[in-house]
Amino acid sequence: MKIIVNGAGHDTEATTLSALLDELGHGQAKIATAVNEAFVPAAMREKQTLNMGDRVEIVAPRQGG
């Protein structure tokens, strides 16, 4: 299905946010996620289903000063 990940089109077979993160190589990484502008906590990613056209944002923490 076609979704948008961080502003770019993406074709995926993943049906959950957790599966998408695994597909993209993020697995157990410490990241923040949102689907359609709604924050999804790590504990809920397995239950968060994805649908055609969903907008997924994946943000990794940055260090610096």
All heavy atoms as TSV, in Angstrom:
chain	resi	resn	atom	element	x	y	z
A	1	MET	N	N	0.847	-1.167	0.000
A	1	MET	CA	C	0.000	0.000	0.000
A	1	MET	C	C	0.893	1.231	0.000
A	1	MET	O	O	2.045	1.176	0.428
A	1	MET	CB	C	-0.945	-0.050	1.189
A	1	MET	CG	C	-0.439	0.591	2.469
A	1	MET	SD	S	-1.610	0.494	3.808
A	1	MET	CE	C	-0.834	-0.803	4.744
A	2	LYS	N	N	0.361	2.332	-0.453
A	2	LYS	CA	C	1.111	3.584	-0.502
A	2	LYS	C	C	0.798	4.428	0.724
A	2	LYS	O	O	-0.362	4.669	1.033
A	2	LYS	CB	C	0.767	4.356	-1.763
A	2	LYS	CG	C	1.257	3.700	-3.029
A	2	LYS	CD	C	1.021	4.612	-4.217
A	2	LYS	CE	C	1.499	3.956	-5.487
A	2	LYS	NZ	N	2.918	4.046	-5.682
A	3	ILE	N	N	1.863	4.824	1.422
A	3	ILE	CA	C	1.747	5.725	2.563
A	3	ILE	C	C	2.800	6.818	2.400
A	3	ILE	O	O	3.600	6.786	1.462
A	3	ILE	CB	C	1.942	4.987	3.907
A	3	ILE	CG1	C	3.336	4.355	3.988
A	3	ILE	CG2	C	0.854	3.931	4.109
A	3	ILE	CD1	C	3.659	3.762	5.360
A	4	ILE	N	N	2.806	7.754	3.308
A	4	ILE	CA	C	3.813	8.815	3.298
A	4	ILE	C	C	4.624	8.699	4.581
A	4	ILE	O	O	4.055	8.657	5.676
A	4	ILE	CB	C	3.150	10.192	3.179
A	4	ILE	CG1	C	2.392	10.260	1.861
A	4	ILE	CG2	C	4.184	11.302	3.306
A	4	ILE	CD1	C	1.615	11.505	1.627
A	5	VAL	N	N	5.938	8.610	4.441
A	5	VAL	CA	C	6.835	8.508	5.581
A	5	VAL	C	C	7.767	9.721	5.556
A	5	VAL	O	O	8.507	9.910	4.586
A	5	VAL	CB	C	7.658	7.201	5.543
A	5	VAL	CG1	C	8.619	7.145	6.726
A	5	VAL	CG2	C	6.744	5.983	5.546
A	6	ASN	N	N	7.677	10.527	6.596
A	6	ASN	CA	C	8.501	11.742	6.693
A	6	ASN	C	C	8.424	12.581	5.417
A	6	ASN	O	O	9.434	13.070	4.917
A	6	ASN	CB	C	9.944	11.400	7.047
A	6	ASN	CG	C	10.074	10.871	8.454
A	6	ASN	OD1	O	9.164	10.958	9.262
A	6	ASN	ND2	N	11.216	10.291	8.753
A	7	GLY	N	N	7.219	12.707	4.875
A	7	GLY	CA	C	6.984	13.576	3.733
A	7	GLY	C	C	7.243	12.963	2.369
A	7	GLY	O	O	7.009	13.603	1.352
A	8	ALA	N	N	7.709	11.724	2.303
A	8	ALA	CA	C	8.011	11.076	1.029
A	8	ALA	C	C	7.117	9.852	0.832
A	8	ALA	O	O	6.831	9.117	1.779
A	8	ALA	CB	C	9.474	10.654	0.986
A	9	GLY	N	N	6.687	9.628	-0.404
A	9	GLY	CA	C	5.871	8.459	-0.713
A	9	GLY	C	C	6.642	7.173	-0.448
A	9	GLY	O	O	7.862	7.114	-0.646
A	10	HIS	N	N	5.936	6.155	0.022
A	10	HIS	CA	C	6.569	4.875	0.355
A	10	HIS	C	C	5.575	3.753	0.112
A	10	HIS	O	O	4.419	3.837	0.537
A	10	HIS	CB	C	7.010	4.889	1.830
A	10	HIS	CG	C	7.741	3.666	2.253
A	10	HIS	ND1	N	9.069	3.459	1.964
A	10	HIS	CD2	C	7.322	2.568	2.923
A	10	HIS	CE1	C	9.438	2.281	2.462
A	10	HIS	NE2	N	8.395	1.732	3.047
A	11	ASP	N	N	6.015	2.707	-0.579
A	11	ASP	CA	C	5.204	1.503	-0.764
A	11	ASP	C	C	5.598	0.506	0.310
A	11	ASP	O	O	6.791	0.273	0.535
A	11	ASP	CB	C	5.450	0.876	-2.137
A	11	ASP	CG	C	4.804	1.662	-3.253
A	11	ASP	OD1	O	3.651	2.091	-3.076
A	11	ASP	OD2	O	5.450	1.855	-4.297
A	12	THR	N	N	4.601	-0.073	0.978
A	12	THR	CA	C	4.880	-1.016	2.056
A	12	THR	C	C	3.876	-2.162	2.074
A	12	THR	O	O	2.750	-2.013	1.602
A	12	THR	CB	C	4.853	-0.305	3.430
A	12	THR	OG1	O	5.220	-1.239	4.443
A	12	THR	CG2	C	3.494	0.267	3.750
A	13	GLU	N	N	4.313	-3.271	2.611
A	13	GLU	CA	C	3.427	-4.409	2.876
A	13	GLU	C	C	3.038	-4.430	4.350
A	13	GLU	O	O	2.200	-5.226	4.765
A	13	GLU	CB	C	4.124	-5.725	2.507
A	13	GLU	CG	C	4.460	-5.851	1.026
A	13	GLU	CD	C	3.205	-5.939	0.162
A	13	GLU	OE1	O	2.233	-6.591	0.569
A	13	GLU	OE2	O	3.210	-5.333	-0.919
A	14	ALA	N	N	3.656	-3.552	5.150
A	14	ALA	CA	C	3.412	-3.513	6.595
A	14	ALA	C	C	1.973	-3.083	6.875
A	14	ALA	O	O	1.447	-2.178	6.235
A	14	ALA	CB	C	4.377	-2.550	7.263
A	15	THR	N	N	1.359	-3.735	7.854
A	15	THR	CA	C	-0.009	-3.376	8.237
A	15	THR	C	C	-0.068	-2.704	9.602
A	15	THR	O	O	-1.121	-2.228	10.006
A	15	THR	CB	C	-0.917	-4.625	8.245
A	15	THR	OG1	O	-0.377	-5.586	9.152
A	15	THR	CG2	C	-1.035	-5.221	6.849
A	16	THR	N	N	1.074	-2.697	10.312
A	16	THR	CA	C	1.141	-2.006	11.603
A	16	THR	C	C	2.357	-1.083	11.609
A	16	THR	O	O	3.300	-1.269	10.830
A	16	THR	CB	C	1.270	-2.985	12.793
A	16	THR	OG1	O	2.539	-3.645	12.702
A	16	THR	CG2	C	0.123	-3.985	12.836
A	17	LEU	N	N	2.315	-0.111	12.499
A	17	LEU	CA	C	3.437	0.806	12.631
A	17	LEU	C	C	4.697	0.045	13.029
A	17	LEU	O	O	5.780	0.306	12.510
A	17	LEU	CB	C	3.106	1.898	13.645
A	17	LEU	CG	C	4.178	2.948	13.888
A	17	LEU	CD1	C	4.601	3.632	12.592
A	17	LEU	CD2	C	3.692	3.960	14.911
A	18	SER	N	N	4.576	-0.905	13.926
A	18	SER	CA	C	5.720	-1.708	14.360
A	18	SER	C	C	6.362	-2.439	13.180
A	18	SER	O	O	7.584	-2.442	13.030
A	18	SER	CB	C	5.279	-2.705	15.429
A	18	SER	OG	O	6.357	-3.492	15.843
A	19	ALA	N	N	5.552	-3.048	12.338
A	19	ALA	CA	C	6.065	-3.766	11.170
A	19	ALA	C	C	6.744	-2.802	10.197
A	19	ALA	O	O	7.777	-3.124	9.606
A	19	ALA	CB	C	4.938	-4.527	10.474
A	20	LEU	N	N	6.193	-1.604	10.041
A	20	LEU	CA	C	6.810	-0.609	9.170
A	20	LEU	C	C	8.182	-0.212	9.698
A	20	LEU	O	O	9.151	-0.114	8.939
A	20	LEU	CB	C	5.925	0.628	9.040
A	20	LEU	CG	C	6.531	1.768	8.218
A	20	LEU	CD1	C	6.669	1.368	6.757
A	20	LEU	CD2	C	5.698	3.029	8.363
A	21	LEU	N	N	8.282	0.014	11.000
A	21	LEU	CA	C	9.564	0.393	11.600
A	21	LEU	C	C	10.604	-0.707	11.395
A	21	LEU	O	O	11.764	-0.416	11.091
A	21	LEU	CB	C	9.392	0.708	13.078
A	21	LEU	CG	C	8.541	1.945	13.375
A	21	LEU	CD1	C	8.318	2.088	14.870
A	21	LEU	CD2	C	9.148	3.200	12.788
A	22	ASP	N	N	10.201	-1.964	11.533
A	22	ASP	CA	C	11.109	-3.081	11.272
A	22	ASP	C	C	11.548	-3.069	9.804
A	22	ASP	O	O	12.726	-3.234	9.498
A	22	ASP	CB	C	10.454	-4.422	11.601
A	22	ASP	CG	C	10.333	-4.675	13.093
A	22	ASP	OD1	O	11.057	-4.022	13.876
A	22	ASP	OD2	O	9.506	-5.530	13.468
A	23	GLU	N	N	10.585	-2.869	8.910
A	23	GLU	CA	C	10.865	-2.836	7.474
A	23	GLU	C	C	11.876	-1.740	7.125
A	23	GLU	O	O	12.737	-1.919	6.266
A	23	GLU	CB	C	9.554	-2.599	6.718
A	23	GLU	CG	C	9.672	-2.512	5.217
A	23	GLU	CD	C	8.326	-2.245	4.582
A	23	GLU	OE1	O	7.415	-3.092	4.720
A	23	GLU	OE2	O	8.173	-1.180	3.968
A	24	LEU	N	N	11.766	-0.606	7.807
A	24	LEU	CA	C	12.644	0.532	7.526
A	24	LEU	C	C	13.966	0.471	8.288
A	24	LEU	O	O	14.798	1.368	8.154
A	24	LEU	CB	C	11.918	1.841	7.863
A	24	LEU	CG	C	10.693	2.147	7.016
A	24	LEU	CD1	C	9.994	3.398	7.528
A	24	LEU	CD2	C	11.082	2.303	5.549
A	25	GLY	N	N	14.141	-0.573	9.112
A	25	GLY	CA	C	15.394	-0.745	9.830
A	25	GLY	C	C	15.474	0.002	11.153
A	25	GLY	O	O	16.545	0.146	11.725
A	26	HIS	N	N	14.329	0.464	11.654
A	26	HIS	CA	C	14.327	1.179	12.928
A	26	HIS	C	C	14.114	0.243	14.113
A	26	HIS	O	O	14.507	0.577	15.230
A	26	HIS	CB	C	13.256	2.279	12.939
A	26	HIS	CG	C	13.538	3.384	11.987
A	26	HIS	ND1	N	14.575	4.261	12.158
A	26	HIS	CD2	C	12.934	3.740	10.837
A	26	HIS	CE1	C	14.585	5.128	11.157
A	26	HIS	NE2	N	13.603	4.827	10.337
A	27	GLY	N	N	13.472	-0.901	13.899
A	27	GLY	CA	C	13.287	-1.918	14.928
A	27	GLY	C	C	13.065	-1.364	16.315
A	27	GLY	O	O	12.069	-0.730	16.586
A	28	GLN	N	N	14.033	-1.580	17.194
A	28	GLN	CA	C	13.925	-1.157	18.593
A	28	GLN	C	C	14.610	0.182	18.868
A	28	GLN	O	O	14.891	0.515	20.016
A	28	GLN	CB	C	14.518	-2.239	19.499
A	28	GLN	CG	C	13.813	-3.575	19.401
A	28	GLN	CD	C	12.356	-3.485	19.812
A	28	GLN	OE1	O	12.021	-2.852	20.795
A	28	GLN	NE2	N	11.493	-4.110	19.041
A	29	ALA	N	N	14.877	0.951	17.824
A	29	ALA	CA	C	15.541	2.248	17.993
A	29	ALA	C	C	14.711	3.179	18.876
A	29	ALA	O	O	13.484	3.093	18.913
A	29	ALA	CB	C	15.773	2.895	16.630
A	30	LYS	N	N	15.378	4.057	19.573
A	30	LYS	CA	C	14.714	5.068	20.412
A	30	LYS	C	C	14.280	6.219	19.511
A	30	LYS	O	O	15.094	7.084	19.161
A	30	LYS	CB	C	15.664	5.578	21.501
A	30	LYS	CG	C	16.157	4.495	22.428
A	30	LYS	CD	C	15.022	3.953	23.262
A	30	LYS	CE	C	15.570	2.909	24.236
A	30	LYS	NZ	N	14.540	2.131	24.853
A	31	ILE	N	N	13.037	6.185	19.087
A	31	ILE	CA	C	12.497	7.191	18.182
A	31	ILE	C	C	11.113	7.608	18.652
A	31	ILE	O	O	10.488	6.933	19.473
A	31	ILE	CB	C	12.401	6.648	16.738
A	31	ILE	CG1	C	11.606	5.338	16.713
A	31	ILE	CG2	C	13.783	6.465	16.127
A	31	ILE	CD1	C	11.352	4.794	15.334
A	32	ALA	N	N	10.634	8.714	18.118
A	32	ALA	CA	C	9.256	9.145	18.346
A	32	ALA	C	C	8.495	8.907	17.051
A	32	ALA	O	O	9.048	9.043	15.952
A	32	ALA	CB	C	9.216	10.624	18.714
A	33	THR	N	N	7.219	8.526	17.181
A	33	THR	CA	C	6.424	8.239	15.992
A	33	THR	C	C	5.053	8.900	16.078
A	33	THR	O	O	4.502	9.095	17.165
A	33	THR	CB	C	6.218	6.721	15.818
A	33	THR	OG1	O	5.655	6.183	17.019
A	33	THR	CG2	C	7.523	6.004	15.528
A	34	ALA	N	N	4.527	9.217	14.896
A	34	ALA	CA	C	3.178	9.762	14.792
A	34	ALA	C	C	2.548	9.217	13.519
A	34	ALA	O	O	3.231	8.985	12.518
A	34	ALA	CB	C	3.207	11.282	14.755
A	35	VAL	N	N	1.236	9.003	13.572
A	35	VAL	CA	C	0.476	8.605	12.396
A	35	VAL	C	C	-0.644	9.625	12.237
A	35	VAL	O	O	-1.419	9.864	13.173
A	35	VAL	CB	C	-0.093	7.173	12.534
A	35	VAL	CG1	C	-0.986	6.829	11.347
A	35	VAL	CG2	C	1.043	6.168	12.655
A	36	ASN	N	N	-0.695	10.233	11.069
A	36	ASN	CA	C	-1.699	11.260	10.785
A	36	ASN	C	C	-1.718	12.346	11.863
A	36	ASN	O	O	-2.762	12.746	12.355
A	36	ASN	CB	C	-3.076	10.638	10.583
A	36	ASN	CG	C	-3.089	9.690	9.409
A	36	ASN	OD1	O	-2.423	9.918	8.407
A	36	ASN	ND2	N	-3.821	8.598	9.530
A	37	GLU	N	N	-0.508	12.769	12.241
A	37	GLU	CA	C	-0.278	13.860	13.193
A	37	GLU	C	C	-0.642	13.533	14.638
A	37	GLU	O	O	-0.655	14.402	15.488
A	37	GLU	CB	C	-0.974	15.137	12.739
A	37	GLU	CG	C	-0.492	15.605	11.371
A	37	GLU	CD	C	-1.173	16.859	10.902
A	37	GLU	OE1	O	-1.832	17.546	11.707
A	37	GLU	OE2	O	-1.038	17.163	9.704
A	38	ALA	N	N	-0.913	12.263	14.926
A	38	ALA	CA	C	-1.215	11.842	16.300
A	38	ALA	C	C	-0.044	11.012	16.830
A	38	ALA	O	O	0.337	10.006	16.221
A	38	ALA	CB	C	-2.496	11.025	16.350
A	39	PHE	N	N	0.532	11.442	17.960
A	39	PHE	CA	C	1.648	10.728	18.579
A	39	PHE	C	C	1.261	9.289	18.878
A	39	PHE	O	O	0.156	9.018	19.367
A	39	PHE	CB	C	2.057	11.448	19.872
A	39	PHE	CG	C	3.086	10.725	20.666
A	39	PHE	CD1	C	4.396	10.648	20.228
A	39	PHE	CD2	C	2.750	10.108	21.857
A	39	PHE	CE1	C	5.366	9.970	20.965
A	39	PHE	CE2	C	3.708	9.433	22.606
A	39	PHE	CZ	C	5.019	9.365	22.153
A	40	VAL	N	N	2.164	8.362	18.584
A	40	VAL	CA	C	1.951	6.944	18.889
A	40	VAL	C	C	3.082	6.490	19.807
A	40	VAL	O	O	4.236	6.380	19.373
A	40	VAL	CB	C	1.933	6.069	17.617
A	40	VAL	CG1	C	1.702	4.603	17.985
A	40	VAL	CG2	C	0.879	6.550	16.636
A	41	PRO	N	N	2.798	6.229	21.102
A	41	PRO	CA	C	3.841	5.766	22.021
A	41	PRO	C	C	4.369	4.392	21.608
A	41	PRO	O	O	3.666	3.609	20.967
A	41	PRO	CB	C	3.139	5.684	23.372
A	41	PRO	CG	C	1.726	6.058	23.170
A	41	PRO	CD	C	1.501	6.345	21.724
A	42	ALA	N	N	5.598	4.107	21.987
A	42	ALA	CA	C	6.236	2.839	21.627
A	42	ALA	C	C	5.376	1.631	22.009
A	42	ALA	O	O	5.283	0.669	21.251
A	42	ALA	CB	C	7.614	2.743	22.288
A	43	ALA	N	N	4.727	1.679	23.148
A	43	ALA	CA	C	3.913	0.550	23.613
A	43	ALA	C	C	2.689	0.295	22.732
A	43	ALA	O	O	2.123	-0.790	22.768
A	43	ALA	CB	C	3.463	0.788	25.050
A	44	MET	N	N	2.301	1.271	21.912
A	44	MET	CA	C	1.100	1.132	21.079
A	44	MET	C	C	1.410	0.862	19.606
A	44	MET	O	O	0.494	0.674	18.805
A	44	MET	CB	C	0.254	2.406	21.180
A	44	MET	CG	C	-0.278	2.674	22.583
A	44	MET	SD	S	-1.331	1.339	23.212
A	44	MET	CE	C	-2.680	1.407	22.065
A	45	ARG	N	N	2.676	0.833	19.246
A	45	ARG	CA	C	3.039	0.682	17.827
A	45	ARG	C	C	2.579	-0.641	17.225
A	45	ARG	O	O	2.228	-0.700	16.055
A	45	ARG	CB	C	4.554	0.834	17.661
A	45	ARG	CG	C	5.010	2.246	17.924
A	45	ARG	CD	C	6.504	2.375	17.867
A	45	ARG	NE	N	6.892	3.712	18.281
A	45	ARG	CZ	C	8.079	4.026	18.727
A	45	ARG	NH1	N	9.025	3.103	18.831
A	45	ARG	NH2	N	8.342	5.272	19.086
A	46	GLU	N	N	2.584	-1.696	18.016
A	46	GLU	CA	C	2.146	-3.011	17.520
A	46	GLU	C	C	0.652	-2.996	17.184
A	46	GLU	O	O	0.210	-3.678	16.264
A	46	GLU	CB	C	2.446	-4.081	18.563
A	46	GLU	CG	C	2.227	-5.490	18.075
A	46	GLU	CD	C	3.252	-5.934	17.037
A	46	GLU	OE1	O	4.437	-5.620	17.164
A	46	GLU	OE2	O	2.827	-6.618	16.084
A	47	LYS	N	N	-0.111	-2.205	17.911
A	47	LYS	CA	C	-1.561	-2.142	17.711
A	47	LYS	C	C	-1.983	-1.086	16.699
A	47	LYS	O	O	-3.127	-1.087	16.239
A	47	LYS	CB	C	-2.245	-1.870	19.046
A	47	LYS	CG	C	-2.104	-3.004	20.038
A	47	LYS	CD	C	-2.833	-2.682	21.321
A	47	LYS	CE	C	-2.866	-3.864	22.237
A	47	LYS	NZ	N	-1.817	-3.910	23.206
A	48	GLN	N	N	-1.081	-0.154	16.359
A	48	GLN	CA	C	-1.414	0.939	15.446
A	48	GLN	C	C	-1.429	0.424	14.012
A	48	GLN	O	O	-0.391	0.140	13.431
A	48	GLN	CB	C	-0.404	2.077	15.573
A	48	GLN	CG	C	-0.632	3.218	14.600
A	48	GLN	CD	C	-1.931	3.944	14.872
A	48	GLN	OE1	O	-2.175	4.385	15.975
A	48	GLN	NE2	N	-2.756	4.075	13.845
A	49	THR	N	N	-2.617	0.284	13.436
A	49	THR	CA	C	-2.712	-0.199	12.056
A	49	THR	C	C	-2.438	0.934	11.079
A	49	THR	O	O	-2.619	2.117	11.393
A	49	THR	CB	C	-4.110	-0.797	11.773
A	49	THR	OG1	O	-5.105	0.203	12.009
A	49	THR	CG2	C	-4.374	-2.003	12.650
A	50	LEU	N	N	-2.000	0.548	9.895
A	50	LEU	CA	C	-1.741	1.503	8.825
A	50	LEU	C	C	-2.748	1.286	7.708
A	50	LEU	O	O	-3.149	0.160	7.431
A	50	LEU	CB	C	-0.328	1.317	8.282
A	50	LEU	CG	C	0.812	1.558	9.269
A	50	LEU	CD1	C	2.150	1.232	8.613
A	50	LEU	CD2	C	0.792	2.992	9.779
A	51	ASN	N	N	-3.133	2.390	7.074
A	51	ASN	CA	C	-4.075	2.354	5.960
A	51	ASN	C	C	-3.511	3.146	4.795
A	51	ASN	O	O	-2.669	4.033	4.977
A	51	ASN	CB	C	-5.420	2.958	6.389
A	51	ASN	CG	C	-6.055	2.178	7.513
A	51	ASN	OD1	O	-6.435	1.044	7.341
A	51	ASN	ND2	N	-6.131	2.789	8.682
A	52	MET	N	N	-4.002	2.857	3.603
A	52	MET	CA	C	-3.582	3.564	2.402
A	52	MET	C	C	-3.651	5.074	2.635
A	52	MET	O	O	-4.647	5.580	3.156
A	52	MET	CB	C	-4.500	3.183	1.239
A	52	MET	CG	C	-4.180	3.896	-0.047
A	52	MET	SD	S	-2.775	3.184	-0.895
A	52	MET	CE	C	-3.511	1.718	-1.578
A	53	GLY	N	N	-2.569	5.771	2.310
A	53	GLY	CA	C	-2.546	7.223	2.410
A	53	GLY	C	C	-2.162	7.782	3.763
A	53	GLY	O	O	-2.059	9.003	3.924
A	54	ASP	N	N	-1.950	6.915	4.770
A	54	ASP	CA	C	-1.554	7.412	6.095
A	54	ASP	C	C	-0.251	8.192	5.999
A	54	ASP	O	O	0.613	7.904	5.163
A	54	ASP	CB	C	-1.378	6.259	7.084
A	54	ASP	CG	C	-2.691	5.802	7.700
A	54	ASP	OD1	O	-3.724	6.463	7.500
A	54	ASP	OD2	O	-2.656	4.767	8.391
A	55	ARG	N	N	-0.118	9.162	6.888
A	55	ARG	CA	C	1.095	9.964	6.994
A	55	ARG	C	C	1.821	9.573	8.281
A	55	ARG	O	O	1.297	9.781	9.370
A	55	ARG	CB	C	0.749	11.454	7.004
A	55	ARG	CG	C	0.101	11.904	5.709
A	55	ARG	CD	C	-0.307	13.362	5.723
A	55	ARG	NE	N	-0.932	13.835	6.942
A	55	ARG	CZ	C	-2.210	13.661	7.282
A	55	ARG	NH1	N	-3.018	13.007	6.473
A	55	ARG	NH2	N	-2.683	14.146	8.408
A	56	VAL	N	N	3.010	9.010	8.130
A	56	VAL	CA	C	3.801	8.544	9.269
A	56	VAL	C	C	5.013	9.459	9.420
A	56	VAL	O	O	5.697	9.756	8.439
A	56	VAL	CB	C	4.274	7.084	9.053
A	56	VAL	CG1	C	5.150	6.618	10.198
A	56	VAL	CG2	C	3.074	6.154	8.872
A	57	GLU	N	N	5.248	9.883	10.647
A	57	GLU	CA	C	6.438	10.672	10.955
A	57	GLU	C	C	7.301	9.870	11.927
A	57	GLU	O	O	6.791	9.326	12.909
A	57	GLU	CB	C	6.075	12.017	11.587
A	57	GLU	CG	C	5.321	12.939	10.646
A	57	GLU	CD	C	6.146	13.426	9.469
A	57	GLU	OE1	O	7.376	13.614	9.626
A	57	GLU	OE2	O	5.573	13.595	8.383
A	58	ILE	N	N	8.596	9.794	11.633
A	58	ILE	CA	C	9.555	9.102	12.478
A	58	ILE	C	C	10.647	10.111	12.808
A	58	ILE	O	O	11.285	10.653	11.903
A	58	ILE	CB	C	10.159	7.887	11.757
A	58	ILE	CG1	C	9.041	6.922	11.315
A	58	ILE	CG2	C	11.176	7.181	12.639
A	58	ILE	CD1	C	9.499	5.863	10.342
A	59	VAL	N	N	10.840	10.357	14.100
A	59	VAL	CA	C	11.810	11.356	14.522
A	59	VAL	C	C	12.799	10.721	15.500
A	59	VAL	O	O	12.385	10.154	16.513
A	59	VAL	CB	C	11.101	12.555	15.191
A	59	VAL	CG1	C	12.109	13.606	15.619
A	59	VAL	CG2	C	10.051	13.149	14.273
A	60	ALA	N	N	14.072	10.852	15.181
A	60	ALA	CA	C	15.124	10.351	16.074
A	60	ALA	C	C	15.653	11.501	16.917
A	60	ALA	O	O	15.787	12.612	16.419
A	60	ALA	CB	C	16.258	9.739	15.249
A	61	PRO	N	N	15.952	11.232	18.191
A	61	PRO	CA	C	16.510	12.299	19.037
A	61	PRO	C	C	17.884	12.711	18.531
A	61	PRO	O	O	18.607	11.900	17.958
A	61	PRO	CB	C	16.596	11.657	20.423
A	61	PRO	CG	C	16.555	10.200	20.194
A	61	PRO	CD	C	15.842	9.970	18.886
A	62	ARG	N	N	18.197	13.972	18.756
A	62	ARG	CA	C	19.506	14.494	18.339
A	62	ARG	C	C	20.217	15.058	19.548
A	62	ARG	O	O	19.586	15.631	20.428
A	62	ARG	CB	C	19.318	15.575	17.283
A	62	ARG	CG	C	18.644	15.045	16.037
A	62	ARG	CD	C	18.441	16.118	15.057
A	62	ARG	NE	N	19.735	16.487	14.493
A	62	ARG	CZ	C	19.880	17.254	13.449
A	62	ARG	NH1	N	18.819	17.754	12.847
A	62	ARG	NH2	N	21.068	17.541	12.979
A	63	GLN	N	N	21.507	14.905	19.546
A	63	GLN	CA	C	22.310	15.466	20.625
A	63	GLN	C	C	23.041	16.692	20.099
A	63	GLN	O	O	23.301	16.797	18.904
A	63	GLN	CB	C	23.323	14.459	21.132
A	63	GLN	CG	C	22.693	13.312	21.869
A	63	GLN	CD	C	23.742	12.371	22.420
A	63	GLN	OE1	O	24.766	12.137	21.804
A	63	GLN	NE2	N	23.473	11.819	23.595
A	64	GLY	N	N	23.334	17.562	20.966
A	64	GLY	CA	C	24.079	18.742	20.553
A	64	GLY	C	C	23.830	19.868	21.522
A	64	GLY	O	O	23.055	19.760	22.469
A	65	GLY	N	N	24.436	20.969	21.245
A	65	GLY	CA	C	24.304	22.061	22.183
A	65	GLY	C	C	23.950	23.329	21.567
A	65	GLY	O	O	23.342	23.758	20.782
